[in-house]
Amino acid sequence: MNITIFIIILTALISILGWQNRELFDKLKLNPYMVFHKKEYFRILGHALLHADWMHLVFNMFTLFVFGSMVEEKLKIYFNHELVLYILLYSIGATIAALPSIIKHKNDHWYNSIGASGAVAAVLFAGIFFEPLMGISLYLIPIPIPGILFGIAYLAYSQYMSRKSIDNINHDAHFAGAIFGFLFPILLKPELFKIFLEKLFNQY
């Protein structure tokens, strides 16, 4: 069993348990006030194991399934420590994704956030870094979009929706997780950026 499948199974189990146990759900969700003032830091990772409903869970875990194994393989090729590095990518991605909300809402008792979207965005954008021209298909667009174009559009949309604040989606988490995921391989091995550029311009 690869680590992606393990994360999917663990996340599904905790989400289902959370739906059945409100006390567990409330204990794990990201509440910036409780993190900042009560030092309940476990919520920073715990919230990534919770989802609002089946649609929320399936969408995030399907995205992770599609891109996770590829990122695992790339980490193995370039670093040969894919297990540890993948866990770091996912867990730090979830943490980085939570930071904007913690800072912005540290005094708001009412604010809560759940879901693995930030961590999944980190994996997705690590995949875009490794294969910037890979085709990414969207539900309403039958023609695959090059990963790098999808990434730019994703970041622009996340930033726009964050400013508008017209829905209950944590777009700040998406944006922060995505940026971290793209930078993660470069932070580990800066020379990989040259390979990224070569792939981007079809010279690799």
Backbone as JSON Lines, residues from 0, in Angstrom:
{"i":0,"aa":"M","n":[0.85,-1.2,0.0],"ca":[0.0,0.0,0.0],"c":[0.89,1.25,0.0]}
{"i":1,"aa":"N","n":[0.68,2.16,-0.97],"ca":[1.47,3.38,-0.97],"c":[0.87,4.4,0.01]}
{"i":2,"aa":"I","n":[1.62,5.45,0.28],"ca":[1.22,6.4,1.3],"c":[-0.03,7.18,0.89]}
{"i":3,"aa":"T","n":[-0.21,7.4,-0.41],"ca":[-1.42,8.1,-0.86],"c":[-2.67,7.32,-0.47]}
{"i":4,"aa":"I","n":[-2.68,6.03,-0.72],"ca":[-3.84,5.2,-0.38],"c":[-4.05,5.19,1.13]}
{"i":5,"aa":"F","n":[-2.96,5.12,1.88],"ca":[-3.08,5.13,3.34],"c":[-3.74,6.43,3.82]}
{"i":6,"aa":"I","n":[-3.31,7.57,3.28],"ca":[-3.9,8.86,3.67],"c":[-5.38,8.91,3.31]}
{"i":7,"aa":"I","n":[-5.72,8.4,2.15],"ca":[-7.13,8.4,1.71],"c":[-7.98,7.57,2.67]}
{"i":8,"aa":"I","n":[-7.51,6.38,3.03],"ca":[-8.25,5.51,3.94],"c":[-8.38,6.16,5.31]}
{"i":9,"aa":"L","n":[-7.28,6.69,5.83],"ca":[-7.31,7.34,7.15],"c":[-8.26,8.53,7.16]}
{"i":10,"aa":"T","n":[-8.2,9.35,6.12],"ca":[-9.05,10.54,6.04],"c":[-10.52,10.14,5.95]}
{"i":11,"aa":"A","n":[-10.81,9.12,5.16],"ca":[-12.2,8.65,5.04],"c":[-12.71,8.13,6.38]}
{"i":12,"aa":"L","n":[-11.9,7.37,7.08],"ca":[-12.32,6.82,8.37],"c":[-12.58,7.92,9.4]}
{"i":13,"aa":"I","n":[-11.66,8.88,9.5],"ca":[-11.85,9.96,10.48],"c":[-13.03,10.83,10.12]}
{"i":14,"aa":"S","n":[-13.22,11.09,8.82],"ca":[-14.37,11.9,8.39],"c":[-15.68,11.21,8.77]}
{"i":15,"aa":"I","n":[-15.77,9.91,8.49],"ca":[-16.99,9.15,8.8],"c":[-17.23,9.12,10.31]}
{"i":16,"aa":"L","n":[-16.16,8.9,11.07],"ca":[-16.29,8.92,12.53],"c":[-16.74,10.3,13.01]}
{"i":17,"aa":"G","n":[-16.23,11.35,12.39],"ca":[-16.61,12.7,12.76],"c":[-18.08,12.98,12.49]}
{"i":18,"aa":"W","n":[-18.6,12.43,11.41],"ca":[-20.02,12.61,11.11],"c":[-20.89,11.94,12.16]}
{"i":19,"aa":"Q","n":[-20.4,10.86,12.74],"ca":[-21.17,10.1,13.72],"c":[-20.92,10.56,15.16]}
{"i":20,"aa":"N","n":[-19.83,11.3,15.37],"ca":[-19.45,11.73,16.7],"c":[-19.16,13.22,16.68]}
{"i":21,"aa":"R","n":[-20.13,14.02,17.1],"ca":[-19.99,15.47,17.02],"c":[-18.86,15.99,17.91]}
{"i":22,"aa":"E","n":[-18.64,15.31,19.03],"ca":[-17.56,15.74,19.93],"c":[-16.2,15.62,19.24]}
{"i":23,"aa":"L","n":[-15.98,14.51,18.53],"ca":[-14.73,14.32,17.78],"c":[-14.62,15.37,16.68]}
{"i":24,"aa":"F","n":[-15.7,15.59,15.97],"ca":[-15.71,16.57,14.88],"c":[-15.32,17.96,15.4]}
{"i":25,"aa":"D","n":[-15.94,18.37,16.5],"ca":[-15.66,19.69,17.06],"c":[-14.24,19.79,17.61]}
{"i":26,"aa":"K","n":[-13.69,18.67,18.04],"ca":[-12.35,18.66,18.61],"c":[-11.28,18.8,17.54]}
{"i":27,"aa":"L","n":[-11.53,18.29,16.34],"ca":[-10.52,18.27,15.29],"c":[-10.62,19.44,14.31]}
{"i":28,"aa":"K","n":[-11.77,20.06,14.19],"ca":[-11.91,21.13,13.19],"c":[-11.0,22.3,13.52]}
{"i":29,"aa":"L","n":[-10.61,23.02,12.49],"ca":[-9.71,24.16,12.66],"c":[-10.5,25.36,13.18]}
{"i":30,"aa":"N","n":[-10.28,25.68,14.43],"ca":[-10.84,26.89,15.02],"c":[-9.66,27.77,15.42]}
{"i":31,"aa":"P","n":[-9.36,28.81,14.63],"ca":[-8.17,29.63,14.89],"c":[-8.11,30.19,16.3]}
{"i":32,"aa":"Y","n":[-9.26,30.52,16.87],"ca":[-9.26,31.06,18.23],"c":[-8.7,30.03,19.21]}
{"i":33,"aa":"M","n":[-9.14,28.78,19.08],"ca":[-8.67,27.72,19.98],"c":[-7.2,27.4,19.73]}
{"i":34,"aa":"V","n":[-6.78,27.5,18.48],"ca":[-5.36,27.25,18.17],"c":[-4.49,28.35,18.76]}
{"i":35,"aa":"F","n":[-4.89,29.59,18.55],"ca":[-4.05,30.74,18.94],"c":[-4.09,30.99,20.44]}
{"i":36,"aa":"H","n":[-5.28,30.93,21.03],"ca":[-5.41,31.31,22.44],"c":[-5.35,30.13,23.4]}
{"i":37,"aa":"K","n":[-5.76,28.95,22.95],"ca":[-5.77,27.77,23.82],"c":[-4.67,26.77,23.48]}
{"i":38,"aa":"K","n":[-3.85,27.11,22.49],"ca":[-2.7,26.28,22.09],"c":[-3.11,24.87,21.67]}
{"i":39,"aa":"E","n":[-4.28,24.72,21.06],"ca":[-4.73,23.41,20.58],"c":[-4.19,23.19,19.17]}
{"i":40,"aa":"Y","n":[-2.87,22.97,19.09],"ca":[-2.19,22.89,17.8],"c":[-2.56,21.65,17.0]}
{"i":41,"aa":"F","n":[-3.08,20.62,17.67],"ca":[-3.47,19.4,16.96],"c":[-4.55,19.66,15.92]}
{"i":42,"aa":"R","n":[-5.28,20.75,16.07],"ca":[-6.33,21.08,15.11],"c":[-5.74,21.42,13.73]}
{"i":43,"aa":"I","n":[-4.48,21.87,13.7],"ca":[-3.87,22.29,12.45],"c":[-3.78,21.12,11.47]}
{"i":44,"aa":"L","n":[-3.46,19.94,11.97],"ca":[-3.46,18.75,11.12],"c":[-4.79,18.01,11.2]}
{"i":45,"aa":"G","n":[-5.42,18.06,12.35],"ca":[-6.67,17.33,12.54],"c":[-7.76,17.75,11.57]}
{"i":46,"aa":"H","n":[-7.81,19.04,11.25],"ca":[-8.89,19.51,10.38],"c":[-8.79,18.94,8.97]}
{"i":47,"aa":"A","n":[-7.56,18.52,8.57],"ca":[-7.38,17.95,7.23],"c":[-7.93,16.53,7.14]}
{"i":48,"aa":"L","n":[-8.27,15.94,8.27],"ca":[-8.85,14.6,8.29],"c":[-10.37,14.63,8.3]}
{"i":49,"aa":"L","n":[-10.94,15.82,8.4],"ca":[-12.4,15.98,8.47],"c":[-12.94,16.56,7.17]}
{"i":50,"aa":"H","n":[-14.17,16.14,6.82],"ca":[-14.85,16.71,5.65],"c":[-16.33,16.9,5.97]}
{"i":51,"aa":"A","n":[-16.94,17.83,5.26],"ca":[-18.32,18.2,5.58],"c":[-19.32,17.11,5.2]}
{"i":52,"aa":"D","n":[-19.08,16.44,4.07],"ca":[-20.01,15.42,3.59],"c":[-19.29,14.54,2.57]}
{"i":53,"aa":"W","n":[-20.04,13.61,1.99],"ca":[-19.43,12.66,1.05],"c":[-18.86,13.37,-0.18]}
{"i":54,"aa":"M","n":[-19.57,14.36,-0.69],"ca":[-19.1,15.05,-1.89],"c":[-17.76,15.74,-1.62]}
{"i":55,"aa":"H","n":[-17.67,16.42,-0.49],"ca":[-16.44,17.09,-0.09],"c":[-15.29,16.08,0.05]}
{"i":56,"aa":"L","n":[-15.57,14.96,0.7],"ca":[-14.57,13.92,0.92],"c":[-14.12,13.3,-0.4]}
{"i":57,"aa":"V","n":[-15.07,12.9,-1.22],"ca":[-14.74,12.2,-2.47],"c":[-13.97,13.11,-3.42]}
{"i":58,"aa":"F","n":[-14.36,14.37,-3.53],"ca":[-13.67,15.29,-4.43],"c":[-12.2,15.44,-4.03]}
{"i":59,"aa":"N","n":[-11.95,15.68,-2.74],"ca":[-10.57,15.85,-2.29],"c":[-9.76,14.57,-2.43]}
{"i":60,"aa":"M","n":[-10.33,13.44,-2.04],"ca":[-9.58,12.19,-2.07],"c":[-9.38,11.68,-3.5]}
{"i":61,"aa":"F","n":[-10.31,11.96,-4.39],"ca":[-10.12,11.58,-5.79],"c":[-8.98,12.38,-6.4]}
{"i":62,"aa":"T","n":[-8.94,13.68,-6.1],"ca":[-7.84,14.51,-6.59],"c":[-6.51,14.02,-6.05]}
{"i":63,"aa":"L","n":[-6.48,13.67,-4.77],"ca":[-5.26,13.15,-4.16],"c":[-4.85,11.84,-4.81]}
{"i":64,"aa":"F","n":[-5.82,10.98,-5.08],"ca":[-5.53,9.69,-5.7],"c":[-4.93,9.87,-7.1]}
{"i":65,"aa":"V","n":[-5.48,10.79,-7.87],"ca":[-5.04,11.0,-9.25],"c":[-3.59,11.49,-9.29]}
{"i":66,"aa":"F","n":[-3.24,12.41,-8.4],"ca":[-1.91,13.03,-8.48],"c":[-0.91,12.48,-7.45]}
{"i":67,"aa":"G","n":[-1.39,11.88,-6.39],"ca":[-0.52,11.45,-5.32],"c":[0.52,10.43,-5.71]}
{"i":68,"aa":"S","n":[0.11,9.39,-6.43],"ca":[1.04,8.33,-6.8],"c":[2.13,8.86,-7.73]}
{"i":69,"aa":"M","n":[1.77,9.78,-8.61],"ca":[2.76,10.36,-9.51],"c":[3.8,11.16,-8.72]}
{"i":70,"aa":"V","n":[3.34,11.93,-7.74],"ca":[4.27,12.71,-6.93],"c":[5.16,11.79,-6.11]}
{"i":71,"aa":"E","n":[4.59,10.73,-5.57],"ca":[5.4,9.75,-4.84],"c":[6.52,9.22,-5.74]}
{"i":72,"aa":"E","n":[6.18,8.89,-6.97],"ca":[7.17,8.33,-7.89],"c":[8.26,9.36,-8.22]}
{"i":73,"aa":"K","n":[7.86,10.6,-8.4],"ca":[8.85,11.65,-8.7],"c":[9.79,11.88,-7.52]}
{"i":74,"aa":"L","n":[9.24,11.84,-6.32],"ca":[10.08,12.0,-5.13],"c":[11.07,10.84,-5.01]}
{"i":75,"aa":"K","n":[10.63,9.66,-5.42],"ca":[11.53,8.51,-5.39],"c":[12.65,8.67,-6.42]}
{"i":76,"aa":"I","n":[12.32,9.17,-7.59],"ca":[13.31,9.34,-8.66],"c":[14.36,10.39,-8.27]}
{"i":77,"aa":"Y","n":[13.89,11.52,-7.76],"ca":[14.8,12.64,-7.52],"c":[15.46,12.63,-6.14]}
{"i":78,"aa":"F","n":[14.84,11.93,-5.17],"ca":[15.36,12.0,-3.8],"c":[15.58,10.63,-3.15]}
{"i":79,"aa":"N","n":[14.85,9.62,-3.62],"ca":[14.96,8.27,-3.07],"c":[14.53,8.18,-1.6]}
{"i":80,"aa":"H","n":[13.73,9.12,-1.17],"ca":[13.17,9.09,0.2],"c":[11.69,9.47,0.11]}
{"i":81,"aa":"E","n":[10.97,8.81,-0.78],"ca":[9.62,9.27,-1.1],"c":[8.65,9.2,0.07]}
{"i":82,"aa":"L","n":[8.79,8.21,0.95],"ca":[7.84,8.06,2.05],"c":[7.91,9.25,3.0]}
{"i":83,"aa":"V","n":[9.1,9.54,3.5],"ca":[9.28,10.64,4.44],"c":[8.95,11.98,3.78]}
{"i":84,"aa":"L","n":[9.43,12.19,2.57],"ca":[9.22,13.47,1.9],"c":[7.76,13.69,1.54]}
{"i":85,"aa":"Y","n":[7.06,12.64,1.15],"ca":[5.64,12.77,0.82],"c":[4.84,13.13,2.07]}
{"i":86,"aa":"I","n":[5.16,12.47,3.19],"ca":[4.49,12.8,4.44],"c":[4.76,14.25,4.83]}
{"i":87,"aa":"L","n":[6.0,14.7,4.65],"ca":[6.33,16.1,4.93],"c":[5.57,17.04,4.01]}
{"i":88,"aa":"L","n":[5.53,16.72,2.72],"ca":[4.79,17.54,1.76],"c":[3.34,17.69,2.18]}
{"i":89,"aa":"Y","n":[2.72,16.59,2.53],"ca":[1.29,16.6,2.86],"c":[1.02,17.3,4.19]}
{"i":90,"aa":"S","n":[1.79,16.94,5.22],"ca":[1.53,17.49,6.55],"c":[1.93,18.96,6.65]}
{"i":91,"aa":"I","n":[3.08,19.33,6.08],"ca":[3.47,20.74,6.1],"c":[2.54,21.54,5.19]}
{"i":92,"aa":"G","n":[2.11,20.93,4.08],"ca":[1.14,21.59,3.21],"c":[-0.14,21.92,3.95]}
{"i":93,"aa":"A","n":[-0.64,20.97,4.75],"ca":[-1.85,21.21,5.54],"c":[-1.61,22.33,6.55]}
{"i":94,"aa":"T","n":[-0.41,22.33,7.15],"ca":[-0.08,23.35,8.15],"c":[0.03,24.75,7.52]}
{"i":95,"aa":"I","n":[0.78,24.84,6.43],"ca":[0.93,26.12,5.73],"c":[-0.43,26.63,5.26]}
{"i":96,"aa":"A","n":[-1.26,25.73,4.78],"ca":[-2.58,26.12,4.29],"c":[-3.46,26.69,5.4]}
{"i":97,"aa":"A","n":[-3.24,26.22,6.63],"ca":[-4.05,26.68,7.75],"c":[-3.61,28.03,8.29]}
{"i":98,"aa":"L","n":[-2.36,28.4,8.05],"ca":[-1.81,29.62,8.66],"c":[-2.57,30.91,8.32]}
{"i":99,"aa":"P","n":[-2.94,31.15,7.04],"ca":[-3.67,32.39,6.75],"c":[-4.97,32.51,7.55]}
{"i":100,"aa":"S","n":[-5.67,31.41,7.71],"ca":[-6.93,31.44,8.48],"c":[-6.66,31.68,9.95]}
{"i":101,"aa":"I","n":[-5.61,31.04,10.48],"ca":[-5.27,31.23,11.89],"c":[-4.91,32.69,12.16]}
{"i":102,"aa":"I","n":[-4.13,33.28,11.29],"ca":[-3.74,34.68,11.46],"c":[-4.94,35.62,11.29]}
{"i":103,"aa":"K","n":[-5.72,35.37,10.26],"ca":[-6.84,36.27,9.94],"c":[-7.97,36.17,10.97]}
{"i":104,"aa":"H","n":[-8.2,34.97,11.5],"ca":[-9.38,34.75,12.35],"c":[-9.01,34.34,13.78]}
{"i":105,"aa":"K","n":[-7.83,34.71,14.24],"ca":[-7.38,34.26,15.57],"c":[-8.27,34.75,16.71]}
{"i":106,"aa":"N","n":[-9.02,35.8,16.49],"ca":[-9.9,36.33,17.55],"c":[-11.38,36.07,17.26]}
{"i":107,"aa":"D","n":[-11.67,35.25,16.26],"ca":[-13.06,34.97,15.88],"c":[-13.49,33.61,16.43]}
{"i":108,"aa":"H","n":[-14.29,33.62,17.49],"ca":[-14.77,32.36,18.08],"c":[-15.55,31.53,17.08]}
{"i":109,"aa":"W","n":[-16.26,32.21,16.19],"ca":[-17.22,31.56,15.32],"c":[-16.59,30.87,14.11]}
{"i":110,"aa":"Y","n":[-15.35,31.2,13.78],"ca":[-14.76,30.71,12.53],"c":[-14.25,29.28,12.68]}
{"i":111,"aa":"N","n":[-14.62,28.43,11.72],"ca":[-14.13,27.06,11.67],"c":[-13.83,26.68,10.22]}
{"i":112,"aa":"S","n":[-12.89,25.76,10.05],"ca":[-12.55,25.28,8.72],"c":[-12.21,23.79,8.8]}
{"i":113,"aa":"I","n":[-12.62,23.05,7.79],"ca":[-12.31,21.62,7.74],"c":[-11.95,21.25,6.3]}
{"i":114,"aa":"G","n":[-11.28,20.12,6.15],"ca":[-11.0,19.6,4.82],"c":[-9.52,19.55,4.49]}
{"i":115,"aa":"A","n":[-9.19,18.63,3.6],"ca":[-7.8,18.41,3.19],"c":[-7.41,19.21,1.95]}
{"i":116,"aa":"S","n":[-8.23,20.17,1.57],"ca":[-8.0,20.87,0.31],"c":[-6.62,21.51,0.22]}
{"i":117,"aa":"G","n":[-6.15,22.11,1.3],"ca":[-4.84,22.76,1.29],"c":[-3.72,21.76,1.1]}
{"i":118,"aa":"A","n":[-3.8,20.63,1.81],"ca":[-2.78,19.59,1.67],"c":[-2.84,18.96,0.28]}
{"i":119,"aa":"V","n":[-4.05,18.73,-0.22],"ca":[-4.21,18.16,-1.56],"c":[-3.68,19.12,-2.62]}
{"i":120,"aa":"A","n":[-3.92,20.42,-2.43],"ca":[-3.39,21.42,-3.36],"c":[-1.87,21.38,-3.37]}
{"i":121,"aa":"A","n":[-1.26,21.13,-2.23],"ca":[0.2,21.02,-2.16],"c":[0.69,19.86,-3.02]}
{"i":122,"aa":"V","n":[0.01,18.72,-2.93],"ca":[0.39,17.56,-3.74],"c":[0.15,17.84,-5.22]}
{"i":123,"aa":"L","n":[-0.99,18.42,-5.54],"ca":[-1.32,18.75,-6.92],"c":[-0.27,19.67,-7.54]}
{"i":124,"aa":"F","n":[0.14,20.7,-6.81],"ca":[1.09,21.66,-7.37],"c":[2.52,21.13,-7.36]}
{"i":125,"aa":"A","n":[2.82,20.2,-6.48],"ca":[4.1,19.49,-6.61],"c":[4.1,18.69,-7.9]}
{"i":126,"aa":"G","n":[2.95,18.09,-8.23],"ca":[2.82,17.37,-9.5],"c":[2.98,18.28,-10.69]}
{"i":127,"aa":"I","n":[2.4,19.49,-10.62],"ca":[2.55,20.45,-11.7],"c":[4.02,20.87,-11.84]}
{"i":128,"aa":"F","n":[4.71,21.01,-10.73],"ca":[6.13,21.34,-10.8],"c":[6.91,20.25,-11.53]}
{"i":129,"aa":"F","n":[6.65,19.0,-11.19],"ca":[7.39,17.9,-11.79],"c":[7.0,17.67,-13.25]}
{"i":130,"aa":"E","n":[5.73,17.92,-13.59],"ca":[5.26,17.72,-14.97],"c":[4.39,18.91,-15.38]}
{"i":131,"aa":"P","n":[4.99,20.04,-15.71],"ca":[4.22,21.27,-15.95],"c":[3.31,21.22,-17.17]}
{"i":132,"aa":"L","n":[3.57,20.31,-18.09],"ca":[2.73,20.22,-19.3],"c":[1.75,19.06,-19.27]}
{"i":133,"aa":"M","n":[1.67,18.36,-18.17],"ca":[0.71,17.24,-18.1],"c":[-0.71,17.78,-18.26]}
{"i":134,"aa":"G","n":[-1.56,17.0,-18.88],"ca":[-2.93,17.42,-19.1],"c":[-3.79,17.24,-17.87]}
{"i":135,"aa":"I","n":[-4.52,18.28,-17.51],"ca":[-5.46,18.2,-16.39],"c":[-6.85,18.48,-16.94]}
{"i":136,"aa":"S","n":[-7.75,17.52,-16.75],"ca":[-9.11,17.64,-17.28],"c":[-10.06,18.17,-16.21]}
{"i":137,"aa":"L","n":[-10.93,19.08,-16.61],"ca":[-11.97,19.6,-15.73],"c":[-13.31,19.04,-16.16]}
{"i":138,"aa":"Y","n":[-14.27,19.07,-15.26],"ca":[-15.55,18.42,-15.52],"c":[-16.28,19.0,-16.72]}
{"i":139,"aa":"L","n":[-16.23,20.31,-16.9],"ca":[-17.0,20.95,-17.95],"c":[-16.18,21.23,-19.21]}
{"i":140,"aa":"I","n":[-14.88,20.92,-19.14],"ca":[-14.01,21.17,-20.29],"c":[-13.4,19.83,-20.74]}
{"i":141,"aa":"P","n":[-13.83,19.31,-21.89],"ca":[-13.38,17.97,-22.32],"c":[-11.92,17.9,-22.75]}
{"i":142,"aa":"I","n":[-11.32,19.04,-23.08],"ca":[-9.93,19.05,-23.55],"c":[-9.0,19.3,-22.36]}
{"i":143,"aa":"P","n":[-7.99,18.42,-22.14],"ca":[-7.06,18.61,-21.03],"c":[-6.31,19.93,-21.12]}
{"i":144,"aa":"I","n":[-6.14,20.58,-19.98],"ca":[-5.42,21.85,-19.89],"c":[-4.01,21.56,-19.39]}
{"i":145,"aa":"P","n":[-2.98,22.16,-20.01],"ca":[-1.62,21.97,-19.48],"c":[-1.55,22.35,-18.0]}
{"i":146,"aa":"G","n":[-0.85,21.55,-17.22],"ca":[-0.8,21.75,-15.78],"c":[-0.41,23.15,-15.37]}
{"i":147,"aa":"I","n":[0.56,23.75,-16.04],"ca":[1.04,25.07,-15.65],"c":[-0.05,26.13,-15.86]}
{"i":148,"aa":"L","n":[-0.85,25.99,-16.92],"ca":[-1.94,26.93,-17.16],"c":[-3.06,26.73,-16.14]}
{"i":149,"aa":"F","n":[-3.34,25.46,-15.84],"ca":[-4.33,25.17,-14.8],"c":[-3.89,25.78,-13.47]}
{"i":150,"aa":"G","n":[-2.59,25.64,-13.15],"ca":[-2.07,26.16,-11.9],"c":[-2.22,27.66,-11.79]}
{"i":151,"aa":"I","n":[-1.89,28.38,-12.86],"ca":[-2.02,29.84,-12.86],"c":[-3.48,30.25,-12.69]}
{"i":152,"aa":"A","n":[-4.38,29.57,-13.4],"ca":[-5.8,29.88,-13.29],"c":[-6.33,29.56,-11.89]}
{"i":153,"aa":"Y","n":[-5.86,28.47,-11.32],"ca":[-6.27,28.05,-9.98],"c":[-5.87,29.09,-8.94]}
{"i":154,"aa":"L","n":[-4.64,29.57,-9.03],"ca":[-4.16,30.57,-8.08],"c":[-4.92,31.89,-8.23]}
{"i":155,"aa":"A","n":[-5.14,32.29,-9.47],"ca":[-5.87,33.54,-9.72],"c":[-7.3,33.45,-9.19]}
{"i":156,"aa":"Y","n":[-7.94,32.31,-9.44],"ca":[-9.31,32.11,-8.96],"c":[-9.36,32.09,-7.44]}
{"i":157,"aa":"S","n":[-8.42,31.4,-6.81],"ca":[-8.39,31.32,-5.34],"c":[-8.2,32.71,-4.73]}
{"i":158,"aa":"Q","n":[-7.32,33.49,-5.32],"ca":[-7.07,34.84,-4.81],"c":[-8.3,35.71,-4.99]}
{"i":159,"aa":"Y","n":[-8.94,35.62,-6.14],"ca":[-10.14,36.41,-6.42],"c":[-11.28,36.06,-5.45]}
{"i":160,"aa":"M","n":[-11.52,34.75,-5.28],"ca":[-12.61,34.31,-4.43],"c":[-12.33,34.61,-2.96]}
{"i":161,"aa":"S","n":[-11.07,34.6,-2.57],"ca":[-10.72,34.95,-1.2],"c":[-11.08,36.41,-0.91]}
{"i":162,"aa":"R","n":[-10.82,37.28,-1.88],"ca":[-11.14,38.69,-1.7],"c":[-12.64,38.95,-1.71]}
{"i":163,"aa":"K","n":[-13.37,38.18,-2.52],"ca":[-14.81,38.36,-2.62],"c":[-15.53,37.87,-1.37]}
{"i":164,"aa":"S","n":[-15.06,36.76,-0.8],"ca":[-15.66,36.17,0.41],"c":[-17.16,35.96,0.26]}
{"i":165,"aa":"I","n":[-17.54,35.26,-0.81],"ca":[-18.97,35.06,-1.07],"c":[-19.41,33.61,-0.89]}
{"i":166,"aa":"D","n":[-18.51,32.75,-0.4],"ca":[-18.9,31.36,-0.16],"c":[-18.21,30.86,1.11]}
{"i":167,"aa":"N","n":[-18.43,29.6,1.44],"ca":[-17.87,29.03,2.66],"c":[-16.61,28.22,2.4]}
{"i":168,"aa":"I","n":[-15.99,28.4,1.24],"ca":[-14.78,27.67,0.87],"c":[-13.56,28.46,1.33]}
{"i":169,"aa":"N","n":[-12.59,27.75,1.9],"ca":[-11.38,28.41,2.4],"c":[-10.38,28.55,1.26]}
{"i":170,"aa":"H","n":[-10.55,29.58,0.45],"ca":[-9.69,29.79,-0.71],"c":[-8.26,30.17,-0.3]}
{"i":171,"aa":"D","n":[-8.12,30.78,0.87],"ca":[-6.77,31.1,1.37],"c":[-5.96,29.83,1.56]}
{"i":172,"aa":"A","n":[-6.6,28.79,2.06],"ca":[-5.93,27.51,2.27],"c":[-5.5,26.9,0.94]}
{"i":173,"aa":"H","n":[-6.35,27.0,-0.06],"ca":[-6.02,26.47,-1.38],"c":[-4.78,27.18,-1.93]}
{"i":174,"aa":"F","n":[-4.79,28.49,-1.84],"ca":[-3.7,29.29,-2.39],"c":[-2.38,28.99,-1.67]}
{"i":175,"aa":"A","n":[-2.41,29.01,-0.34],"ca":[-1.19,28.79,0.43],"c":[-0.65,27.38,0.24]}
{"i":176,"aa":"G","n":[-1.53,26.38,0.25],"ca":[-1.1,25.0,0.04],"c":[-0.49,24.79,-1.33]}
{"i":177,"aa":"A","n":[-1.1,25.41,-2.33],"ca":[-0.61,25.28,-3.71],"c":[0.79,25.88,-3.86]}
{"i":178,"aa":"I","n":[0.99,27.07,-3.34],"ca":[2.3,27.73,-3.42],"c":[3.37,26.88,-2.73]}
{"i":179,"aa":"F","n":[3.04,26.37,-1.55],"ca":[4.01,25.53,-0.84],"c":[4.35,24.28,-1.64]}
{"i":180,"aa":"G","n":[3.32,23.63,-2.2],"ca":[3.56,22.4,-2.95],"c":[4.47,22.62,-4.14]}
{"i":181,"aa":"F","n":[4.31,23.74,-4.82],"ca":[5.16,24.05,-5.97],"c":[6.6,24.31,-5.53]}
{"i":182,"aa":"L","n":[6.77,24.99,-4.4],"ca":[8.11,25.35,-3.93],"c":[8.82,24.21,-3.22]}
{"i":183,"aa":"F","n":[8.07,23.23,-2.74],"ca":[8.65,22.16,-1.93],"c":[9.83,21.45,-2.6]}
{"i":184,"aa":"P","n":[9.71,21.0,-3.86],"ca":[10.87,20.35,-4.49],"c":[12.06,21.29,-4.66]}
{"i":185,"aa":"I","n":[11.79,22.56,-4.92],"ca":[12.87,23.53,-5.11],"c":[13.62,23.75,-3.8]}
{"i":186,"aa":"L","n":[12.88,23.8,-2.7],"ca":[13.51,23.98,-1.4],"c":[14.43,22.81,-1.06]}
{"i":187,"aa":"L","n":[14.02,21.62,-1.49],"ca":[14.83,20.43,-1.22],"c":[16.04,20.34,-2.13]}
{"i":188,"aa":"K","n":[15.84,20.71,-3.39],"ca":[16.92,20.59,-4.37],"c":[16.74,21.7,-5.4]}
{"i":189,"aa":"P","n":[17.36,22.86,-5.2],"ca":[17.16,24.03,-6.07],"c":[17.43,23.76,-7.55]}
{"i":190,"aa":"E","n":[18.34,22.83,-7.85],"ca":[18.67,22.56,-9.25],"c":[17.51,21.95,-10.02]}
{"i":191,"aa":"L","n":[16.48,21.48,-9.31],"ca":[15.3,20.94,-10.0],"c":[14.55,22.01,-10.77]}
{"i":192,"aa":"F","n":[14.73,23.27,-10.4],"ca":[14.04,24.34,-11.11],"c":[14.49,24.39,-12.57]}
{"i":193,"aa":"K","n":[15.74,24.07,-12.83],"ca":[16.24,24.02,-14.2],"c":[15.52,22.93,-14.98]}
{"i":194,"aa":"I","n":[15.3,21.78,-14.35],"ca":[14.58,20.69,-15.01],"c":[13.14,21.11,-15.27]}
{"i":195,"aa":"F","n":[12.53,21.83,-14.32],"ca":[11.17,22.34,-14.53],"c":[11.11,23.23,-15.77]}
{"i":196,"aa":"L","n":[12.06,24.14,-15.91],"ca":[12.07,25.04,-17.06],"c":[12.3,24.26,-18.36]}
{"i":197,"aa":"E","n":[13.15,23.27,-18.32],"ca":[13.41,22.46,-19.51],"c":[12.15,21.7,-19.93]}
{"i":198,"aa":"K","n":[11.43,21.17,-18.96],"ca":[10.18,20.46,-19.27],"c":[9.12,21.44,-19.77]}
{"i":199,"aa":"L","n":[9.08,22.6,-19.15],"ca":[8.09,23.6,-19.53],"c":[8.26,24.03,-20.98]}
{"i":200,"aa":"F","n":[9.5,24.13,-21.43],"ca":[9.78,24.57,-22.8],"c":[10.17,23.41,-23.72]}
{"i":201,"aa":"N","n":[9.78,22.19,-23.28],"ca":[9.98,20.99,-24.1],"c":[11.44,20.77,-24.5]}
{"i":202,"aa":"Q","n":[12.34,21.01,-23.58],"ca":[13.75,20.82,-23.86],"c":[14.36,19.68,-23.05]}
{"i":203,"aa":"Y","n":[13.49,18.97,-22.3],"ca":[14.0,17.92,-21.42],"c":[13.82,16.56,-22.07]}
